[in-house]
Amino acid sequence: MQRHLISAADLTRDDAVLILDTAEEMARVADRPIKKLPTLRGRTVVNLFFEDSTRTRISFEAAEKRLSADVINFTAKGSSVSKGESLKDTAQTLEAMGVDAVVIRHGASGAPYRLANSGWIDAAVINAGDGTHQHPTQALLDAFTLRRRLVGRDAGLGQDLSGRRVTLVGDVLHSRVARSNVDLLHTLGADVTLVAPPTLLPVGVEAWPCEVSYDLDATLPKSDAVMMLRVQRERMNAAFFPTEREYARRYGLDGERMARMPEHAIVMHPGPMVRGMEITAEVADSDRCTAVEQVANGVSIRMAVLYLLLGGMESAPQARPPVSHHRPSDERSARTSFAEEK
């Protein structure tokens, strides 16, 4: 693992499989009466959110607290950022406080990369979504959900997604989730197809490691998983399709369309869902939809990422690497293997 997690494209196959396997171990913690580990005791993690968020922020906070980290939540609203403070000044303030990791969500694409490589702060940086660029932990939790559903919880250990066919449908142009998933699913060996109106596909999409289609009905029977993307009106500055009704008719997923998918195929959504437009209530509430499962898996994935970046480990937690008995007790507790904590 590298020191930072900025983009899904930075992960190798082995990196990604290590995170997925570690997340399986972390998921078992959720089944315990006490859902806490002392792995990051004494470490301080800041959730630095310049954009509104519910699922991602709460998911990271839950992951950090389950690993016993000290958590500081920072939101731009009500902070010095609203008075004009720059990202550099905010970062240097956090550095002065001695934080160990920064989870950052920012409206500007590239802000997490800038923070990680500027020299402003000496801490691990995790990208929780930047503009329309990347959202790597979302792609990881999606891959984790796919592997569990299509390969199996235990059978999937050590496995990638080779040969699986995943279709992403909707607003690809404004979606950091789409970009991250294309990168990671390709790394894991899956075949990815993007389905969207021509106006909602980015320039240069033909160079992405995926196929592009404008016909959802033709793609559904060949898909192992269909991921519906939210239409991001807050990022739109023009009319990208005639009406919501027309969009739903061409690119919305309803019960009739879901019936054309293979029996084993699943429906995914990163949330929040716009019911009635991109997905109907019938599909969203069906057993084949994994939206709620993805939220639960997000905590396990983010625990795994934090553990691997801050826990001082280079192998899966069940490997039980040797620990020096001469290390001071506080440092040892922060680096103790997950297997020993079990």
Secondary structure as a PSIPRED ss2 file (coil, helix, strand):
# PSIPRED VFORMAT (PSIPRED V4.0)

   1 M C   1.000  0.000  0.000
   2 Q C   1.000  0.000  0.000
   3 R C   1.000  0.000  0.000
   4 H C   1.000  0.000  0.000
   5 L E   0.000  0.000  1.000
   6 I C   1.000  0.000  0.000
   7 S C   1.000  0.000  0.000
   8 A H   0.000  1.000  0.000
   9 A H   0.000  1.000  0.000
  10 D H   0.000  1.000  0.000
  11 L C   1.000  0.000  0.000
  12 T C   1.000  0.000  0.000
  13 R H   0.000  1.000  0.000
  14 D H   0.000  1.000  0.000
  15 D H   0.000  1.000  0.000
  16 A H   0.000  1.000  0.000
  17 V H   0.000  1.000  0.000
  18 L H   0.000  1.000  0.000
  19 I H   0.000  1.000  0.000
  20 L H   0.000  1.000  0.000
  21 D H   0.000  1.000  0.000
  22 T H   0.000  1.000  0.000
  23 A H   0.000  1.000  0.000
  24 E H   0.000  1.000  0.000
  25 E H   0.000  1.000  0.000
  26 M H   0.000  1.000  0.000
  27 A H   0.000  1.000  0.000
  28 R H   0.000  1.000  0.000
  29 V H   0.000  1.000  0.000
  30 A C   1.000  0.000  0.000
  31 D C   1.000  0.000  0.000
  32 R C   1.000  0.000  0.000
  33 P C   1.000  0.000  0.000
  34 I C   1.000  0.000  0.000
  35 K C   1.000  0.000  0.000
  36 K C   1.000  0.000  0.000
  37 L C   1.000  0.000  0.000
  38 P C   1.000  0.000  0.000
  39 T C   1.000  0.000  0.000
  40 L C   1.000  0.000  0.000
  41 R C   1.000  0.000  0.000
  42 G C   1.000  0.000  0.000
  43 R C   1.000  0.000  0.000
  44 T E   0.000  0.000  1.000
  45 V E   0.000  0.000  1.000
  46 V E   0.000  0.000  1.000
  47 N E   0.000  0.000  1.000
  48 L E   0.000  0.000  1.000
  49 F E   0.000  0.000  1.000
  50 F C   1.000  0.000  0.000
  51 E C   1.000  0.000  0.000
  52 D C   1.000  0.000  0.000
  53 S C   1.000  0.000  0.000
  54 T C   1.000  0.000  0.000
  55 R H   0.000  1.000  0.000
  56 T H   0.000  1.000  0.000
  57 R H   0.000  1.000  0.000
  58 I H   0.000  1.000  0.000
  59 S H   0.000  1.000  0.000
  60 F H   0.000  1.000  0.000
  61 E H   0.000  1.000  0.000
  62 A H   0.000  1.000  0.000
  63 A H   0.000  1.000  0.000
  64 E H   0.000  1.000  0.000
  65 K H   0.000  1.000  0.000
  66 R H   0.000  1.000  0.000
  67 L C   1.000  0.000  0.000
  68 S C   1.000  0.000  0.000
  69 A C   1.000  0.000  0.000
  70 D E   0.000  0.000  1.000
  71 V E   0.000  0.000  1.000
  72 I E   0.000  0.000  1.000
  73 N E   0.000  0.000  1.000
  74 F E   0.000  0.000  1.000
  75 T E   0.000  0.000  1.000
  76 A C   1.000  0.000  0.000
  77 K C   1.000  0.000  0.000
  78 G C   1.000  0.000  0.000
  79 S C   1.000  0.000  0.000
  80 S H   0.000  1.000  0.000
  81 V H   0.000  1.000  0.000
  82 S H   0.000  1.000  0.000
  83 K H   0.000  1.000  0.000
  84 G C   1.000  0.000  0.000
  85 E C   1.000  0.000  0.000
  86 S C   1.000  0.000  0.000
  87 L H   0.000  1.000  0.000
  88 K H   0.000  1.000  0.000
  89 D H   0.000  1.000  0.000
  90 T H   0.000  1.000  0.000
  91 A H   0.000  1.000  0.000
  92 Q H   0.000  1.000  0.000
  93 T H   0.000  1.000  0.000
  94 L H   0.000  1.000  0.000
  95 E H   0.000  1.000  0.000
  96 A H   0.000  1.000  0.000
  97 M C   1.000  0.000  0.000
  98 G C   1.000  0.000  0.000
  99 V C   1.000  0.000  0.000
 100 D C   1.000  0.000  0.000
 101 A E   0.000  0.000  1.000
 102 V E   0.000  0.000  1.000
 103 V E   0.000  0.000  1.000
 104 I E   0.000  0.000  1.000
 105 R E   0.000  0.000  1.000
 106 H E   0.000  0.000  1.000
 107 G C   1.000  0.000  0.000
 108 A C   1.000  0.000  0.000
 109 S C   1.000  0.000  0.000
 110 G C   1.000  0.000  0.000
 111 A H   0.000  1.000  0.000
 112 P H   0.000  1.000  0.000
 113 Y H   0.000  1.000  0.000
 114 R H   0.000  1.000  0.000
 115 L H   0.000  1.000  0.000
 116 A H   0.000  1.000  0.000
 117 N H   0.000  1.000  0.000
 118 S C   1.000  0.000  0.000
 119 G C   1.000  0.000  0.000
 120 W C   1.000  0.000  0.000
 121 I C   1.000  0.000  0.000
 122 D C   1.000  0.000  0.000
 123 A C   1.000  0.000  0.000
 124 A E   0.000  0.000  1.000
 125 V E   0.000  0.000  1.000
 126 I E   0.000  0.000  1.000
 127 N E   0.000  0.000  1.000
 128 A E   0.000  0.000  1.000
 129 G E   0.000  0.000  1.000
 130 D E   0.000  0.000  1.000
 131 G C   1.000  0.000  0.000
 132 T C   1.000  0.000  0.000
 133 H C   1.000  0.000  0.000
 134 Q E   0.000  0.000  1.000
 135 H C   1.000  0.000  0.000
 136 P H   0.000  1.000  0.000
 137 T H   0.000  1.000  0.000
 138 Q H   0.000  1.000  0.000
 139 A H   0.000  1.000  0.000
 140 L H   0.000  1.000  0.000
 141 L H   0.000  1.000  0.000
 142 D H   0.000  1.000  0.000
 143 A H   0.000  1.000  0.000
 144 F H   0.000  1.000  0.000
 145 T H   0.000  1.000  0.000
 146 L H   0.000  1.000  0.000
 147 R H   0.000  1.000  0.000
 148 R H   0.000  1.000  0.000
 149 R H   0.000  1.000  0.000
 150 L H   0.000  1.000  0.000
 151 V C   1.000  0.000  0.000
 152 G C   1.000  0.000  0.000
 153 R C   1.000  0.000  0.000
 154 D C   1.000  0.000  0.000
 155 A C   1.000  0.000  0.000
 156 G C   1.000  0.000  0.000
 157 L C   1.000  0.000  0.000
 158 G C   1.000  0.000  0.000
 159 Q C   1.000  0.000  0.000
 160 D C   1.000  0.000  0.000
 161 L C   1.000  0.000  0.000
 162 S C   1.000  0.000  0.000
 163 G C   1.000  0.000  0.000
 164 R C   1.000  0.000  0.000
 165 R E   0.000  0.000  1.000
 166 V E   0.000  0.000  1.000
 167 T E   0.000  0.000  1.000
 168 L E   0.000  0.000  1.000
 169 V E   0.000  0.000  1.000
 170 G C   1.000  0.000  0.000
 171 D C   1.000  0.000  0.000
 172 V C   1.000  0.000  0.000
 173 L C   1.000  0.000  0.000
 174 H C   1.000  0.000  0.000
 175 S C   1.000  0.000  0.000
 176 R H   0.000  1.000  0.000
 177 V H   0.000  1.000  0.000
 178 A H   0.000  1.000  0.000
 179 R H   0.000  1.000  0.000
 180 S H   0.000  1.000  0.000
 181 N H   0.000  1.000  0.000
 182 V H   0.000  1.000  0.000
 183 D H   0.000  1.000  0.000
 184 L H   0.000  1.000  0.000
 185 L H   0.000  1.000  0.000
 186 H H   0.000  1.000  0.000
 187 T H   0.000  1.000  0.000
 188 L C   1.000  0.000  0.000
 189 G C   1.000  0.000  0.000
 190 A C   1.000  0.000  0.000
 191 D E   0.000  0.000  1.000
 192 V E   0.000  0.000  1.000
 193 T E   0.000  0.000  1.000
 194 L E   0.000  0.000  1.000
 195 V E   0.000  0.000  1.000
 196 A C   1.000  0.000  0.000
 197 P C   1.000  0.000  0.000
 198 P H   0.000  1.000  0.000
 199 T H   0.000  1.000  0.000
 200 L H   0.000  1.000  0.000
 201 L C   1.000  0.000  0.000
 202 P C   1.000  0.000  0.000
 203 V C   1.000  0.000  0.000
 204 G C   1.000  0.000  0.000
 205 V H   0.000  1.000  0.000
 206 E H   0.000  1.000  0.000
 207 A H   0.000  1.000  0.000
 208 W C   1.000  0.000  0.000
 209 P C   1.000  0.000  0.000
 210 C C   1.000  0.000  0.000
 211 E E   0.000  0.000  1.000
 212 V E   0.000  0.000  1.000
 213 S E   0.000  0.000  1.000
 214 Y C   1.000  0.000  0.000
 215 D C   1.000  0.000  0.000
 216 L H   0.000  1.000  0.000
 217 D H   0.000  1.000  0.000
 218 A H   0.000  1.000  0.000
 219 T H   0.000  1.000  0.000
 220 L H   0.000  1.000  0.000
 221 P H   0.000  1.000  0.000
 222 K H   0.000  1.000  0.000
 223 S C   1.000  0.000  0.000
 224 D C   1.000  0.000  0.000
 225 A E   0.000  0.000  1.000
 226 V E   0.000  0.000  1.000
 227 M E   0.000  0.000  1.000
 228 M E   0.000  0.000  1.000
 229 L C   1.000  0.000  0.000
 230 R C   1.000  0.000  0.000
 231 V C   1.000  0.000  0.000
 232 Q C   1.000  0.000  0.000
 233 R H   0.000  1.000  0.000
 234 E H   0.000  1.000  0.000
 235 R H   0.000  1.000  0.000
 236 M C   1.000  0.000  0.000
 237 N C   1.000  0.000  0.000
 238 A C   1.000  0.000  0.000
 239 A C   1.000  0.000  0.000
 240 F C   1.000  0.000  0.000
 241 F C   1.000  0.000  0.000
 242 P C   1.000  0.000  0.000
 243 T C   1.000  0.000  0.000
 244 E H   0.000  1.000  0.000
 245 R H   0.000  1.000  0.000
 246 E H   0.000  1.000  0.000
 247 Y H   0.000  1.000  0.000
 248 A H   0.000  1.000  0.000
 249 R H   0.000  1.000  0.000
 250 R H   0.000  1.000  0.000
 251 Y H   0.000  1.000  0.000
 252 G C   1.000  0.000  0.000
 253 L E   0.000  0.000  1.000
 254 D C   1.000  0.000  0.000
 255 G H   0.000  1.000  0.000
 256 E H   0.000  1.000  0.000
 257 R H   0.000  1.000  0.000
 258 M H   0.000  1.000  0.000
 259 A C   1.000  0.000  0.000
 260 R C   1.000  0.000  0.000
 261 M C   1.000  0.000  0.000
 262 P C   1.000  0.000  0.000
 263 E C   1.000  0.000  0.000
 264 H C   1.000  0.000  0.000
 265 A C   1.000  0.000  0.000
 266 I E   0.000  0.000  1.000
 267 V E   0.000  0.000  1.000
 268 M E   0.000  0.000  1.000
 269 H C   1.000  0.000  0.000
 270 P C   1.000  0.000  0.000
 271 G C   1.000  0.000  0.000
 272 P C   1.000  0.000  0.000
 273 M C   1.000  0.000  0.000
 274 V C   1.000  0.000  0.000
 275 R E   0.000  0.000  1.000
 276 G C   1.000  0.000  0.000
 277 M C   1.000  0.000  0.000
 278 E C   1.000  0.000  0.000
 279 I E   0.000  0.000  1.000
 280 T C   1.000  0.000  0.000
 281 A H   0.000  1.000  0.000
 282 E H   0.000  1.000  0.000
 283 V H   0.000  1.000  0.000
 284 A H   0.000  1.000  0.000
 285 D C   1.000  0.000  0.000
 286 S C   1.000  0.000  0.000
 287 D C   1.000  0.000  0.000
 288 R C   1.000  0.000  0.000
 289 C E   0.000  0.000  1.000
 290 T C   1.000  0.000  0.000
 291 A H   0.000  1.000  0.000
 292 V H   0.000  1.000  0.000
 293 E H   0.000  1.000  0.000
 294 Q H   0.000  1.000  0.000
 295 V H   0.000  1.000  0.000
 296 A H   0.000  1.000  0.000
 297 N H   0.000  1.000  0.000
 298 G H   0.000  1.000  0.000
 299 V H   0.000  1.000  0.000
 300 S H   0.000  1.000  0.000
 301 I H   0.000  1.000  0.000
 302 R H   0.000  1.000  0.000
 303 M H   0.000  1.000  0.000
 304 A H   0.000  1.000  0.000
 305 V H   0.000  1.000  0.000
 306 L H   0.000  1.000  0.000
 307 Y H   0.000  1.000  0.000
 308 L H   0.000  1.000  0.000
 309 L H   0.000  1.000  0.000
 310 L H   0.000  1.000  0.000
 311 G C   1.000  0.000  0.000
 312 G C   1.000  0.000  0.000
 313 M C   1.000  0.000  0.000
 314 E C   1.000  0.000  0.000
 315 S C   1.000  0.000  0.000
 316 A C   1.000  0.000  0.000
 317 P H   0.000  1.000  0.000
 318 Q H   0.000  1.000  0.000
 319 A H   0.000  1.000  0.000
 320 R C   1.000  0.000  0.000
 321 P C   1.000  0.000  0.000
 322 P C   1.000  0.000  0.000
 323 V C   1.000  0.000  0.000
 324 S C   1.000  0.000  0.000
 325 H C   1.000  0.000  0.000
 326 H C   1.000  0.000  0.000
 327 R C   1.000  0.000  0.000
 328 P C   1.000  0.000  0.000
 329 S H   0.000  1.000  0.000
 330 D H   0.000  1.000  0.000
 331 E H   0.000  1.000  0.000
 332 R H   0.000  1.000  0.000
 333 S H   0.000  1.000  0.000
 334 A H   0.000  1.000  0.000
 335 R H   0.000  1.000  0.000
 336 T C   1.000  0.000  0.000
 337 S C   1.000  0.000  0.000
 338 F H   0.000  1.000  0.000
 339 A H   0.000  1.000  0.000
 340 E H   0.000  1.000  0.000
 341 E H   0.000  1.000  0.000
 342 K C   1.000  0.000  0.000
